[in-house]
Amino acid sequence: MEELPIKKRILFFVTEYLLLGVLWLIFLTCKKSYNDNKLPPYPCEVLFWHNRLAFMCFAYKKWWKSERKRDGKVIISDHKDGEIITRIVSHFGIGAVRGSSSKGAFKALKGAFNEINNGIDIIITPDGPRGPLHSVADGAVVIAQKKDLEIYTLTYEADRFWEFNSWDKMRLPKPFSRVNFAMSKPFKVTDMELEVAKEKIKNELFKAENDNKF
């Protein structure tokens, strides 16, 4: 990302720490639970819907840092919104591969392949960064197929939450709510046609939501 003017750098800094503080304050008031599924000892692909982005840093602390002590990197767009997300997730030890299906797709794929070769998991919101809601971008399939990766879905459900009027219907748990985090069992799409694989991924993500609802 090109060097920002001083006013924008200040705005980014304030936004970064304000959002980070809000997320932590809400998270600390909530009652959390996590299912028993685990990630493998080798690189994999992890997918979650864009509207579950808000609390996924806390899932990372559980499944990567606390249990596995390995690293994963998130594919994040080169847009300005992506810069804010990159800064926030860095506080949780999460790295970023910059680029997306709408901007910098080749760079994102190349970066993802390099990280996998280095033993790093790739984490993707398949309908990000700009939707449509609950769509699956080709990149999620291409990465998994080219590297013959196991895929895991990740989600959280809250018994009380705000749903924002954004394209992704972003969900943020309310303070003092109950939040269930869930990692799926693995599946593969290696030998599937592109559209069949995308439908498989979509169904697995919806299944994770339905199985984890209150």
N, C-alpha and C positions, 0 to 999 in steps of 0.2 A: 504494500500500500504506500502511495506517495506521501511525502512529508506534509503534515497538516498545518494550517495556520495556527497561531498561538491560541486564538479564541476557541477554535474547534478542539484543540488539544485539551484545553481547560474543561470544555463541555464534556468531552469523552471521559476525562478523569473523574469529574463529579458524577456523571451518570453511572460509570463503572462501580464506584464505591457506594453510591446510593442504592443501586439494585442489589449489590452484594450484601449490604447490610439488611435490606428488606428480606431477602431470601433466607439469610441465617436466622433472623428474628422469628420468622414464621416457622421455619423448620424446627427450631429448638422448642417451640410450644406444642408441636404435634406429637401424637403417639404413632410410632413407626413399626412396621413389620416387614420382613423380607422372606421370600420363599427359599427353599433349600437347594434349588438348582445352582450349579456352579459352571464357571467358564473352564475351558480346557487348558492344558499347559502349553499349547501351541497357538500360533496366531489364528484369529477367527474374525468374522464380521458380525457386528452387533447393530441392530436396527431399532429405531423407535420413531413414532410419529412426531412431527414438528410441534404439535400442540402439547407434548409432554416434556418440552425442553426445560421448563423452569426449574424442576427439581432433580434433573438427571445428574447434576454434579454430585448429589448426595448418594445416588446409586453407584456412581463411579467410586466414591470413597469406600463403599461396602465391597463391591465385587472385584475391584482392581487393587486398591491400596490395602484394604484390611485383610482380605482373604488370599489374594493371588500375588500381590506385590509385583505386578507387572504393569506395563504401560499400554494405554490405548490412545489413539489420536482421532479427533473428530474432523470430518470434512466440513469446512465452514466457508461460506461464500466470501468473495472479495468485496462485497458491498460494505457500506458503512455500518449497517446493522451487524454484519459479520465481525467487524473489528471490535465492537462492544462485546459480543459474545466471546470472542477469542480472549479478550482481556479478563472477563469474568471467570471463564473456565480455567485460566492459567493459575488462579488462586487455589485450585484444587489439584494442581499437578497434571492437568490435562493439556496435551499438546494439540496443535491444529494442523491440518492439511488444507491450505487455502485453495478455493476454486469450487465450482458447482456445475450442474448440468446447463445452467443458463449463462454462466460466465466463467471462463477458465476451465472448461471440462477436461481438456487434454492435460493441463497442468495438475488437476486434481487426481486424475487416473494415474499419471506417472508418479506423483507423490505417494499415492496410496500403495502402489506396487512396491516402491522403495521401502516404505515403512514395514510392509508385510515381510519383505525379504530380510529385514532387520529384526524380525520377531515381534513386531508391534501390531496390536489389534487395530482394525479400522471400524470406526463408529459412524453411522450414517443416519440422517433423517431422510428417508427416501422420497418424501413429498416436499422437502425443502430445496432452496430457501424461500420460494414464492408460490408453491403449490402447482396445480390445484390440490385442495385438501384431500388427503388419503389417496394420492396418486403414488406410483412407484416409478422413479426415474430409472433409465436404462443402466446408469452407472452402478447401482446397487447389485444388479444382476451380473454385469460385465466383470466387476471385481471378484465376486464370489466364484464365477465360472472360470475365469482365467487362472485364478490361484487355487481352485478346487477347495474353497473354504467351507467350513461349517458355518451356518448362520444361526444366530440367537436373536430373539426379540426381547425387548426390554420395555416395561411400562410401569406406571404407577396410577393408582386410583385413590381418590380421596372421598370421604363421606360428605364433605362440604367443600365447595370450591367456587372461585370466581371463573367465569368463562368470558373472555374478552371478545369484543366485536372486531376481530381481526380475521384475515383470510383463513388462518389455521384454527380459529376458535381456541386460542391458547387457554390452558387450564392452570390456575394457580391455587393450590390448597389454601383454605382459610386458616387463620390461627386457631390452635386447639382442636384441629380436626384429626381424624385417623387417616393414615396414609399407608396403603399397601404397595410395596415394590415387588415386582415379579420379573424374574429372568426365565425364559422358556428353555425347553430342551432343544438340542440342536437339530437342524435339518439341512439338506443340501438341494441345490438347483442345478448342479453341474451339467447334467445331460438333457436339460429341458430346453424347449424353444423359448425365445425371449418373452413372448406374451404369456405363455403358460407359467414361466418362472415368476413373472411379475404378479400374476394372480395368486400363485402359491404364497408369495411373500405377504401380499395384502391379506389373505385369509389367515395366515399365521399371526399377523399383528392384531387383527380383529379378534381372533380367538384368545389371545393373551389378555385383551381388554375385558372380554366377556367372562373369562374364567376368574378374573381378579376383582370383579365388581362387588360392591357391598350389597 
